[in-house]
């Protein structure tokens, strides 16, 4: 069985689940999911830049309407439960938790606890952070001691 730590920032779509559960062919997989709820208001500018770069002007204009920080925890818990249910429905073992402190510290701890074979970072594109190699995948490669795969999440099912 292949053990993956999956780091996400929103609920998995059915396309995401199909994609990640078929990465290793017929070999069984178990997933330990870490969901990072939306950050504080300071991250809003970077998200708006990403939205504009993707041509999603409406989303950029409505960034202020999405809960952030402590208010995002309830949304994050729901997204985590939906994601775990979808992974289990696909036949994979799955458990997960919300990130409460620093995401990379939580990631490293979970990799060590589970003796994971790999880390999969599945997020929307974050152009500014990726350009400067400050995105989770780039930073995790120097911290976790296992291969890190960066994938972009699907927008719709």
C-alpha angles and dihedrals in degrees: 000000000000115000117209131181106214118201115197139164101203140020115298117250120223088255090054091050093049091048099049096039091056097047093100100039116225095347111113118250137203123195131208104195126206115190119196110204117219114291130238125293091273089073092056095088092054091049091050091051090051091050092051092047089054091049092248098134094159091057091049091052092050099045090113092062096066118087115252138190114355091358089060095061095085091049089047093052091052092048090050093052092048090050094048091048091051093050091048091048088056089058100260128125109245138177130161153169142202120259107246101173133019109344097220093050089050090048094051092047093050093048089053095044094050098034087230122199094214147354121235116197108197113182143134113272113280102192101182094047093043093049090056093038091242095124120112096257095051093048094042092057088068095045116037106053096224132085114285120209119197115208132171118234123237118249097217136026 
